[in-house]
Amino acid sequence: MTADVTPRPGPLFSPVPRGAVLDGLDRSTLSRTTTDARFSVARIERLIATSIGIIGLVFGAQTLSIAIGSGIRVPGALGALYIAALLGMLGIVIALWFNPRAQRIANIVFAIVYLVGILLWPLATGGADAAGVDEPWTWYLCAIACASAAQAFKPALAVAYILVTPTVYGITGVMDDAGRLVRGDIALQNALYGSMIGLVIFALLMTFRHAASQVDAARAAAFERYDDAIRQHAREVERIEVDALVHDTVLASLQAADRARRPEAAALAVSMASDAIKRLAALDEPRADGAETATLQRLVSGLDLYAAALDTTFEIAVAPDSDVVIPYPVAQNLYLAATQAMANSAQHAGGADATAQINRTITVTACDSDGVSIEVSDDGVGFDRLAVEPNRLGLRVSIIERVVAVGGTVELDSEPGQGTTISIRWTPAEARASEGARS
């Protein structure tokens, strides 16, 4: 047996990356592709902020119309300031619908301003609306204030606000200029009704948040179990390889030595033992120094066969007259990553239209004289890169981890309606630099 560099026969395919490759991944690399622990919670918070913005816009417009139609009932500049403080702050809440964190601050301010506003209502109006049959225009902001408190405050404080604010509104709305309650039944009715609406909103928000947290926890646990399972499987595959190597070399050489009765038999035993030592020592060497190689043309042939298996047309181009030879484990991982990119294109490039005509290309070129670059692209529907979690299995495990494992890099370029391009690159120099950074 020799250690000469020879091409490996057979297809460029293996169900999982080899154990040593996975075990060599550094945690800093994995941390960039680990699922966001608050992915679903963040989406729910954006939905809540958007809902408050929409509802606030509807009720704010209604409130402004009623306030102007019925009269502010506050004289001079004070009246303008009163309505500007309430509706102006509500306008800020609406304007920040796209940013839950910023809207949270605005909601805190609006909730406080509203509570202060209804506390001052008898003084501002002089009790003019106390005996009226119509609700004051501030009533239409009560539900928005409770929703703002439910979104922005801690649960206990939010419940307290939701119970107190409608009660204050109910009392001050029917209080005359002498501080007497003109219609106590209306005050009780408004307090109960406002609190009920506020508590329903609070319960919905808490339910959505709890469900999102549970989904995130289950999702994170699933990713962790998947990572553990694939690494355990990879280690088992490597253990089997080592066991086979020990049986085929070490035990065989020991048996040959035990049976050696003549000089030539002893020489054979020594040769077998020497080969066993070399092969065991090679287990700790980088994969790029292994005995198996693959050519660029062979890699292209494998991609062509895979495209045929997908029954999807890919225009494959390769740099002519390229004699680049790369280590087989590298070629295998690049092949698996590229085929996953091809599968993603076949499945998703057409969007909802299964009959859409999509142009798909694969460009394989030599880079830096001894490396390889694979570009899988299509002119399909594309997608928003920022809206895609970086931890989808197709990207993280099947593409990113496989390429990073051998010291390569992956770049994703996609925009809605502009197609998608996945660029995979590997060179020996960059692989050595990546290995040095991990050591």
N, C-alpha and C positions, 0 to 999 in steps of 0.2 A: 504494500500500500504506500502511496506517495501523497505529498501535500501540494502537488502541482495544481495550478489554477485551471479548472476544466468547466465547460458549460454543463449545466444540469438539464437532463432531458425532462420531458413532460410539461404539462400546462402550468402557467403561472397562477396557481390557485391553492389556497389553504383556508379552511373555515375560520380560523382565528389567528392573530399574530402570535409568534412564539413567546414562550414564557420569559426568556431573558430580555426580550424587547419591552414587554409590558412592565416588568419589574424594574427596568432601567429608566422609566419615565420619572422625571422629577416632579415634586408636588407643586412647584411654582408654575410649571406648564399646565398641570391639571387644574390649578386654581383659576386659570383664565377661561376654562371650559366647564366649570362647575355650575350647576343650576343655581339661579337666583333664589334664595330662600324665601323671598316675598313676592314671587312672580305673580301669583293669583291675587294676593292682597293688593298689590300695586294696581292691577287692572280694576279691581273693585273700587279702590279709592278714586281712580280716574272716572269710573262710571258714576260714583256718588257726586263728585265735583261737577260733572257735566249735568247731572239731573238737577242739582241745586241751581246751576246757572240757568237752565231752561225754565224751571218752575219759577225762579226769581224773576226772570224776564216777563213771564206771563202775568204774575201777580203784581209785579212792579208797575207794568203798564196800566193794569186795572186800577191800582192804588192811585197813581198819578192822575188818571182821568177823574176818579171820584173826588180826590182832594181838590182839584182845580174846579170841578163842577159844584161842589158843596161849599167851597170856601175854606180857607185854612183856619179861619176864625182866630188868627193870632195877628195882632196889629203890627204894621211896619216891618222893619228889617228883621225883627225877631221871628216873624212868621216864615219869611224866606229862609232864614237860618234853620228853623225847625224842620221844614220839609227837605231842605238840602242835605241836612245831616243824615236823615233816615234814608231817603231815596238815593242820595249820592253814595252813601256807604253800600247800599244794596247794588248800585251800579258797578262798584268795584268788585263785589262778590261775583256778579254776573260776568264781568270782563275777565276774571281769573278762572273761568270754568276749565281751562286746559291744564292748569297747574294746581294739583291738589294741595301741595305744601303751602304755596302762596295764598290760595283761597282759604286755607285753614286759619291763617292769621287774620284775613279780612273777615271771616265768619265770626271770629272771637270779638273783633271790634264792633261788627254789626249787631251781634247779640247784646253786647253791653249798651250800645247806643240806643237800641230799641227799648230795652228795659228802662233806661233813664228817661227816654222819651215818653213812655206811657206813665211813668211815675209823675212826670211834670204835666201831663195832659190836663188835669183840672185847673192848674194855674195858668196854663197857656190858653185855655178856652174860656176860663171863668165859669165853668160849669154849664156852658150854653147847650151842650149836647146831652146833658144828663137825662133829660126826660124825653128825648127823641126816640122815634120808633126805629130809625135806621142806625145801623152800626157805624161808628166813626171809621174813617178811612184807615186808621192804624190797625183795624181788625184784620185786614187782608195781608198784613205783614207778619201776623203772629205765627202762622204755620212756618213761614220762611225763617223766622228767628229761632223757632224750636228746631228746625232742620239744621240750621247753622250750628246751634249748640250741640246737637247730636253728632255732627261731623267733627267739630273742633274740640269739644271738652272731653275730659275723662268721664267714663260712664256715670260715676256717682254724681259728679257735678252737673252732667248733662241732665240726669233725671231731676235733680233739684231745680235746675233752671226751668225745665219743662213743667214742673208742678207750680213753681212760683210765678212765672211770667204770665200765663193765662189768668191766674188768680188776681194778680195786680191789675191786669187789663180789665178784668170783669168789674173790679171794685172802682177803679178810677174812671171807667167809662160811664158810670151812673152816679158820679159824685158831683153835687152842685157846688156853687161858690162858697157855701157855708160849711162844706165838709160832710154833708148829710148824703146818705145813700137814697136816691130817689126811687130806684127800682131794684130791690134786693134779689128778686127772682131772676131777673135778667143777668145780674152779676154772677149768681150761682150757675146759671145755665152756661154763660160764656166761659167761666172758669173750668167747669167740667168738660165742656165740649173742646175747648182749646187744649187742655191737658191730655184728653183722650187722643186727639189728632197727633199731638207731639209725641206721646208714648208709642203710638203705632209707628210713626216715622223712626223713632229711636230703636224699636224692636226690629224693624226691617233692616236697618243699618247694622245692628249688632249681629243679626242672623247672617247677613251677607258676609260680614267680616269674619265671623267664626267659621263659616263654611269655606271661605277662601283660605284661611289659616290651616284648616284641616287638609284641604287639597294640597297646599304647599308642603305640609309636613309629610303627607303620604307620597308626594312626588319626589321630595328629597330622599326619603327612605328607599323608594324604588330605584332611584339612580345609584344610591350607595350600595344597595343589594346587587344591582347589575354589575357595578364595578368590581365588587368583591367576587361575584360569581365568575366573571370572565377572567379575573386574575387567578382565581383558584384553579379554573380549568386550564389556563395557560401554564401554571406551575405544575399541574398534573401531567400535561403533555411533555413538559421538559423533564420531569422525573422519569417518565417512561423512556425518553430518549437516553437519559443518563444510565438507567438500568440496562437498556439494550447495549449501550456502549461498553459498560463494565462486563456484561456477559460475553460480548463478542471479542473483546480485546484482553482485558485483565485476566478473566478466568481462563480464556483460551490460552494465553501465554503461560499462565501458571500450570495448566494441564500439560502443555507442551514441555515445560521445564521438568515436570514430574516424570514424564515418559522418556525424557532424553537419555539415551544409553550410548549414543555415538556422538562424535564431534560435530558432524553435520546437523544432527538433531538438536544439539546444544546451541549451535549457531542460529538455527531457526528460532529456538525459544528466545534467545537474546534479541533477535530482530523483532519478534512479535512484541516483546516487552517494551522495546524502544519505541515502537509504533504506538503502543497503548499509552505510554507516558506523553508522547507528543499530542495525541488526540485529546487526552484529558486536560493537558495544559492549554489547548486551544479553546476550551470552553470559556475561559476568562478573557479571551481576546475580543476586540470589537468585531461585529458581524461583517464589517466591510473588508476584513482581512480573511474571510472564510474562503473555502476551496471552490465554491460554486459561483458561477457568473451567468449573466444573461446579456444579450446584445440589445441595442435599441430596436433593431428590426424585429427581434423576437417579441419585445414588449408591444410593438405596434400590431404584430400578428395576433397576439392574445386579445388586444382591444378590438380588433376587427372581428374575431370569433365571438366575442361577448356582444358586440353590436348585432351580429346576426342572431344570436340567441335571444336578444331582446326584441327582435323583429322590428327594429327602429333604424332608420337610415341616419348614419353619421358619415360625414365626409372626413376621411382621415388623411392627414398630410404628415410626412416625415422628412427631415432634412436629408437630402440625397447624399449618397456615398459616406454616410456616417458610420464609423467603425467603433463607436464608443461602447465599452464593455463595463457593466456595473455589477456589484455584488448581487447574488441571487436574492438574499433576504430583502435588499433594498428594492430590487425590481418587483418582487412579490408584493411588498407593501404599497409601492407606487401604483402597481396594477390594480390592487384591491381598492385603493382610494379613488383612482380614476373611474373604475367600473361603478362605484357607488355614485359618483358625480353623473355618470351616464344614465344610471337608473333614475336618479332624481330628475334629470332632464326629461327622460321618457315619460315619467309619471306626472310631472308638474308643469312643464313648459307650456303646454296647451291650455292651462287653466281649466275652466269648466267646459270648454269646447273640445271634445275628444277628436273632432275631425279637423282641427286647425292644422294648417300647413306650417310646420316649423323647420327652419334650417338649423341643423346641428353640425358642428365641426369639432374635430379633435386634431390638435397640432402638437406633434412630438418633435422636439429639436434638441440638439446637443448644446450645452451651455458651459462656458469656461473650459472647453476642450475635453473635459472628462466627466461632466455632469449631464443631467437630463432635465428638461422642462416639458410638462404636459399641460395643455390648455384645453379644457372642455367648455364649449360655449354654445349658446343657442340664442335665437332672436324671439323667444317666447314672451310670456306675460311678465316675467321678472317678479321682483318683490322688494319690499322695503327692508333693507338690511338691518336697520335700527329697530325694526319692529319684530324681528325674529330672535327668539331666545338663542343664545350661543350654545345651548346644551341639547338641542335636538340630536337624537342618537345618530341619524344619518350623517350629520356634519361632525359631531364631536368624536364619536368612536370610529365610524367607518372611514372618515376622511382625515380629520385633523390629527387624532391620536396616532393613526397608522403612519402618517407622513412625519410627524414630530418624533415618533419613536426611532426613526432611522436618521434623524438630524435634518430633515427637510422642512420646508415652509409651505403654507397654503394661504392664498389670497382669494377673497371673494369679491366680485364686482357685479352688482345687480341693482336695478332701479325699476319701479313699476312701469311696465310697457316698454322697457329697454332691453329685455333679455337678461341672461345670466352668464357670467364667465367665472370658472373656477380654475385658478392657476396653481399648479403644483411644481415645486422646484426642489432639486437635490443636487448638491455637488460635494465631493469628498472634503474640500476645504471647509465648507460651511458645516458639514457633519462633524468634523473634528472640532471645530470651534464650539458647536453645541454640546458635544461630549465633554469638552474641557470646562464649559460653564456649569455643567451638572456635577462634575467631580469636585 
